């Protein structure tokens, strides 16, 4: 289980260009400012060494254990990649494969300043165990597919048991219902997922409108575009997050905004799998859609460096809109830190301020940037984070008042790499 939140004092930090200190008690920020007394009851001290305090990143869509698949099946389009390279190997996954693949993902995310993520993958209890052992936060959804043998009763029983098991983990773990997609679930399966999420008061996490063919097939089968199809099933709500959304049109965006659902865009994976488009972020923003940023899995990205993806996200929006003002850098940064979707940014955490997570009373989840990396040495900090920085700019990562990385060092780094290599070899992936 996740260790108890710690009391912490952060000294020699910078916030908005001014020197500050910060204190944490029981996992919550209790004071922040230039005159903070750091000689109190704190049990641990983090010397920021002149680094800037910064909100952490939130990865809105991934398949964490797919770090094991990094470099496997590259240069294939989406459906061939799934059918030829991914699904046959996944049929042989064991819980320890998922555990160590997820530990590797958590290591990479900690080093990149990501403190929580939304996951959809097999063996969800192994994912939850890895997240707790790493000290991160996650919303975990066992993927829901229509069973090939038609045995829905067994599928449903297994899924419901997995969701119950996830409830037994600590407060860093939240469960979700995760129907994979409209092309891997029929109407009955999607209705079941919708009802299950409603009955258990859980969010829904689904891939939607990733390819044009998905839209064409949906219109042919159901007489309506994908977002309207989900809405017809009662799935669209403030508790729903839709991964990708590349081929959503204006009317769908307006519907999604009206229902309060989130779209999580994954631009690097979309480009790598050549889905021939980009999520229309500017149009979605004008419609009022809640937006988040994700990496997708390391099998299709192939990185979990959300800072690196942030630059791609901002640039592809400007490029496709032929408009240098399509997405202001402040807006891009807010999206990457989960502040444009209360669903994604919340991660089940209580009391997250929508405007600024570095606030007294907020959970002590934050990062410290390295003041000595060239990318951050000059100019506007937000501009540097969006257009220049990568994971190497993060010096320290703190979650729930616990230091998960200090001066680029993460406990257990070598063992995680060794064990992940073993599991990858077992699966025939390396």
C-alpha positions in Angstrom: 0.0 0.0 0.0 1.1 3.6 -0.5 3.1 5.0 2.4 1.5 7.6 4.6 1.8 11.3 3.4 4.9 12.9 4.8 5.5 16.3 6.4 8.0 18.2 4.3 9.8 21.5 4.1 11.0 22.8 0.7 13.7 25.5 0.9 15.5 27.7 -1.6 12.8 27.5 -4.1 11.5 30.0 -6.7 7.9 30.8 -7.6 7.0 33.5 -10.1 10.6 34.7 -10.0 10.6 35.2 -6.3 12.4 33.1 -3.6 10.0 31.1 -1.5 9.8 28.1 0.9 6.9 25.7 1.2 5.7 23.4 4.0 3.6 20.2 3.9 1.7 18.4 6.7 -0.1 15.2 6.2 0.2 15.5 2.4 -1.3 19.0 2.1 0.5 22.3 1.4 0.2 24.3 4.7 2.2 27.4 3.7 4.1 28.9 0.7 5.8 32.2 0.5 9.0 34.2 1.2 8.7 34.2 4.9 7.6 30.7 5.7 9.0 29.1 8.8 10.6 25.7 7.8 11.9 24.9 11.2 8.7 23.3 12.5 7.5 19.7 12.6 8.7 18.7 9.2 10.4 15.3 9.1 12.1 15.8 5.8 13.7 18.8 3.9 14.0 19.2 0.2 16.6 21.8 -1.0 15.3 23.1 -4.3 18.7 24.7 -4.9 17.1 27.7 -6.7 14.8 25.6 -8.8 11.3 26.8 -9.7 8.2 25.2 -8.0 5.8 24.1 -10.7 2.5 22.3 -11.1 3.0 18.6 -12.0 1.9 17.1 -15.3 -1.1 14.7 -15.7 -1.1 12.1 -18.4 -4.7 11.8 -19.5 -4.4 8.6 -21.5 -1.9 5.8 -21.5 -1.4 2.0 -21.3 1.4 2.0 -18.8 2.7 -1.5 -19.0 3.1 -1.2 -22.7 6.6 0.1 -22.0 7.5 -3.6 -22.6 6.3 -3.1 -26.2 8.5 -0.1 -26.9 10.0 -0.5 -30.4 7.8 -3.6 -31.2 5.6 -3.4 -34.3 6.9 0.1 -35.3 6.0 1.5 -38.8 2.5 -0.1 -38.9 -0.9 1.6 -39.2 -3.2 1.4 -36.2 -5.3 -1.7 -37.0 -2.4 -3.8 -38.3 -0.3 -2.7 -35.3 -3.1 -3.9 -33.0 -4.0 -7.1 -34.8 -0.5 -8.2 -35.8 1.9 -6.8 -33.2 0.0 -6.1 -30.0 -3.0 -8.3 -29.4 -1.2 -11.7 -30.0 1.5 -10.9 -27.4 -1.0 -9.5 -24.9 -2.8 -12.9 -25.0 0.3 -14.2 -23.0 0.6 -11.5 -20.4 1.1 -12.4 -16.8 0.5 -10.2 -13.8 4.3 -9.7 -13.2 4.7 -8.6 -16.8 2.2 -5.8 -16.2 3.6 -5.0 -12.8 7.2 -4.4 -14.0 6.1 -2.8 -17.3 4.1 -0.4 -15.2 6.9 0.2 -12.7 9.1 1.1 -15.7 6.4 3.5 -16.9 6.1 5.1 -13.4 9.9 5.5 -13.3 9.8 7.3 -16.7 6.9 9.5 -15.6 8.4 10.4 -12.3 11.6 11.5 -14.1 9.4 13.6 -16.4 7.3 15.4 -13.7 4.1 13.4 -14.3 2.5 12.6 -11.0 -0.6 10.7 -12.2 -2.2 9.1 -15.2 -5.3 7.5 -16.6 -4.6 3.9 -17.6 -6.5 1.3 -19.6 -4.8 -2.1 -19.5 -5.0 -5.8 -18.6 -4.2 -7.2 -15.2 -5.4 -4.0 -13.5 -4.6 -5.1 -10.0 -0.9 -5.5 -11.0 -1.0 -2.0 -12.4 -2.4 -0.7 -9.2 0.2 -2.5 -7.1 2.9 -0.9 -9.3 1.5 2.6 -9.0 1.3 2.3 -5.2 4.8 1.0 -4.9 6.0 3.8 -7.1 4.1 6.4 -5.1 2.2 7.9 -8.0 -1.6 8.3 -8.6 -3.7 6.6 -11.3 -7.2 6.1 -12.5 -7.2 2.5 -13.8 -9.7 0.9 -16.1 -9.7 -2.8 -17.1 -10.3 -2.8 -20.8 -13.7 -4.0 -21.9 -14.0 -5.9 -25.2 -16.8 -8.1 -26.5 -15.6 -11.6 -25.8 -14.8 -13.6 -29.0 -16.6 -16.6 -27.7 -19.7 -14.6 -26.8 -19.5 -15.5 -23.1 -20.6 -12.1 -21.7 -21.5 -13.6 -18.4 -17.9 -14.6 -17.6 -16.5 -11.4 -19.0 -18.8 -9.3 -16.9 -18.1 -11.3 -13.7 -14.4 -10.9 -14.2 -14.7 -7.2 -14.9 -16.8 -6.6 -11.8 -14.4 -8.5 -9.6 -11.5 -6.5 -11.0 -13.3 -3.2 -10.1 -14.0 -4.5 -6.6 -10.3 -5.4 -6.2 -9.3 -1.9 -7.3 -11.4 -0.5 -4.5 -9.2 -2.3 -2.0 -6.2 -0.2 -2.8 -5.3 3.1 -1.2 -6.5 6.6 -2.2 -3.9 7.0 -4.9 -5.8 4.5 -6.9 -9.2 5.1 -8.5 -11.2 2.7 -10.7 -12.8 3.4 -14.1 -14.9 1.5 -16.5 -13.0 1.3 -19.8 -14.8 0.0 -22.9 -11.9 -0.1 -25.4 -13.7 1.4 -28.4 -16.9 1.3 -30.4 -15.3 -1.0 -32.9 -14.4 -3.6 -30.3 -17.7 -3.5 -28.4 -21.2 -3.9 -29.8 -24.2 -1.8 -28.6 -25.1 -4.3 -25.9 -21.5 -4.2 -24.5 -21.4 -0.4 -24.5 -24.8 -0.2 -22.8 -23.5 -2.6 -20.1 -20.4 -0.5 -19.5 -22.5 2.7 -19.3 -24.8 1.1 -16.7 -21.9 -0.4 -14.7 -20.2 3.0 -14.5 -23.5 4.7 -13.5 -24.3 2.1 -10.8 -20.8 2.2 -9.3 -20.4 6.0 -9.7 -17.2 5.5 -11.8 -15.8 7.4 -14.7 -15.8 6.0 -18.2 -12.6 5.9 -20.3 -12.9 5.0 -24.0 -11.0 5.5 -27.3 -13.1 7.5 -29.8 -12.8 8.8 -33.3 -9.1 8.0 -33.6 -9.4 7.1 -37.4 -11.6 8.2 -40.2 -12.5 4.6 -40.9 -14.0 4.3 -37.4 -16.3 7.2 -38.2 -17.3 5.8 -41.6 -18.0 2.4 -40.1 -20.1 4.0 -37.2 -22.2 6.0 -39.6 -22.8 2.9 -41.8 -23.7 0.7 -38.8 -25.7 3.1 -36.7 -26.7 6.0 -38.9 -24.8 8.6 -36.8 -21.3 9.8 -36.0 -19.4 8.3 -33.0 -20.1 11.0 -30.4 -23.8 10.9 -31.1 -23.8 7.2 -31.0 -22.2 7.2 -27.5 -24.7 9.9 -26.4 -27.6 7.8 -27.7 -26.3 5.1 -25.3 -26.1 7.5 -22.4 -22.3 7.4 -22.1 -21.5 11.1 -22.6 -21.4 12.9 -19.3 -19.0 14.8 -17.0 -17.7 11.4 -15.9 -16.6 10.4 -19.5 -13.1 10.9 -21.1 -12.7 10.3 -24.8 -9.2 9.5 -26.0 -8.0 10.9 -29.3 -11.0 12.7 -30.9 -9.1 13.3 -34.1 -12.1 13.0 -36.4 -14.7 14.7 -34.3 -16.7 17.4 -36.2 -18.1 20.7 -34.9 -21.5 19.3 -34.0 -19.9 16.4 -32.1 -17.7 18.9 -30.2 -20.7 21.0 -29.3 -22.5 17.9 -28.0 -19.5 16.8 -26.0 -19.2 20.3 -24.5 -22.9 20.3 -23.6 -22.6 16.9 -21.8 -19.4 18.0 -20.0 -17.2 15.2 -21.2 -13.5 15.5 -21.7 -11.4 14.8 -24.9 -7.8 13.7 -24.2 -5.6 14.3 -27.2 -2.5 12.2 -27.9 -0.8 13.9 -30.8 2.5 12.0 -30.9 0.8 8.6 -31.0 -1.6 9.9 -33.6 1.2 11.1 -35.8 3.2 7.9 -35.4 0.2 5.7 -36.3 -0.6 8.1 -39.2 -4.3 8.7 -38.4 -4.2 11.5 -40.9 -5.4 14.3 -38.7 -5.1 16.2 -35.5 -7.7 16.8 -32.7 -9.3 20.2 -33.5 -8.3 21.9 -30.2 -9.1 25.5 -31.1 -12.6 24.6 -32.3 -13.1 22.4 -29.3 -12.0 25.2 -27.0 -14.5 27.6 -28.7 -17.2 25.0 -28.1 -16.3 24.7 -24.4 -14.9 21.2 -24.5 -12.8 20.1 -21.5 -9.4 19.0 -22.9 -6.5 17.0 -21.6 -3.2 15.8 -23.0 -1.9 12.2 -23.0 1.0 10.2 -24.4 -0.9 7.0 -25.2 1.1 3.9 -24.5 4.9 3.6 -25.0 4.1 1.0 -27.7 2.6 3.7 -29.9 4.4 6.9 -28.9 7.1 5.5 -28.0 7.9 7.9 -25.0 6.0 8.8 -21.9 7.7 12.3 -21.8 4.7 14.5 -21.6 6.8 17.7 -21.7 8.2 16.6 -25.0 4.7 15.8 -26.3 3.5 19.2 -25.1 5.6 21.0 -27.7 4.3 18.7 -30.5 0.7 19.3 -29.3 1.1 23.1 -29.4 2.9 23.1 -32.8 0.5 20.7 -34.5 -2.4 22.9 -33.5 -0.8 26.0 -34.9 0.3 24.2 -38.1 -3.1 22.5 -38.9 -5.0 25.7 -38.2 -2.4 27.8 -40.1 -2.7 30.2 -37.1 0.1 31.1 -34.8 -2.4 32.1 -32.2 -4.4 28.8 -32.4 -3.4 27.9 -28.8 -1.7 30.3 -26.5 1.2 28.8 -24.5 -0.5 29.4 -21.2 -3.5 27.4 -22.4 -1.2 24.5 -23.6 0.5 24.4 -20.3 -2.8 24.4 -18.4 -4.0 21.5 -20.5 -0.8 19.5 -19.9 -1.2 20.0 -16.1 -4.8 18.8 -16.0 -6.3 22.3 -15.4 -8.7 22.2 -18.4 -10.5 19.1 -17.3 -11.6 18.6 -13.7 -12.1 14.9 -14.4 -8.6 14.3 -15.7 -6.8 16.7 -13.4 -8.6 15.5 -10.3 -7.3 11.9 -10.3 -9.7 11.4 -7.4 -7.8 13.9 -5.3 -9.9 16.2 -3.0 -9.6 19.9 -3.1 -7.7 20.5 -6.3 -7.9 24.3 -7.1 -8.8 24.8 -10.7 -6.6 27.8 -11.1 -3.4 26.9 -9.2 -2.5 23.6 -7.5 0.3 25.4 -5.6 -2.1 26.7 -3.1 -2.4 26.3 0.7 -4.7 23.4 1.3 -4.0 21.6 -2.0 -2.4 18.2 -2.1 1.3 18.4 -2.0 1.9 17.2 -5.6 4.5 19.4 -7.4 7.8 19.4 -9.2 10.9 21.4 -9.0 12.6 22.5 -12.2 16.4 22.4 -12.7 17.6 26.0 -12.9 20.8 24.9 -14.6 19.4 23.2 -17.7 20.0 25.4 -20.8 16.4 25.1 -21.9 15.2 27.0 -18.9 18.1 29.4 -18.4 16.6 32.4 -20.2 13.2 33.9 -21.2 9.6 33.3 -20.2 9.3 30.1 -18.1 5.9 29.0 -19.5 7.3 29.5 -23.1 10.3 27.4 -22.2 8.2 24.6 -20.7 6.0 24.5 -23.8 8.5 25.0 -26.6 11.9 24.0 -25.2 11.8 21.6 -22.2 11.8 17.9 -22.0 11.8 15.5 -19.0 15.5 16.4 -18.2 14.3 19.8 -17.0 12.7 18.2 -13.9 14.9 18.0 -10.9 12.6 16.8 -8.1 9.1 15.2 -8.1 6.9 15.2 -5.0 3.6 13.4 -4.6 1.5 13.5 -1.4 4.4 15.2 0.3 6.7 12.3 -0.5 9.9 12.9 -2.5 9.8 10.4 -5.4 12.8 12.0 -7.2 15.5 14.2 -5.7 18.2 15.6 -7.9 17.2 13.2 -10.8 17.6 10.2 -8.5 14.7 7.7 -8.2 14.9 4.8 -5.7 15.0 1.3 -7.3 15.9 2.6 -10.8 18.3 -0.2 -11.6 16.1 -3.1 -10.3 13.2 -1.7 -12.3 15.2 -1.7 -15.5 16.5 -5.2 -14.9 13.2 -6.7 -14.1 11.4 -5.0 -17.0 14.0 -6.4 -19.4 13.4 -9.9 -18.0 9.7 -9.6 -18.6 10.2 -8.2 -22.1 12.4 -11.1 -23.0 9.9 -13.6 -21.6 7.3 -12.2 -24.0 9.7 -12.4 -26.9 9.8 -8.6 -27.3 13.6 -8.2 -26.8 
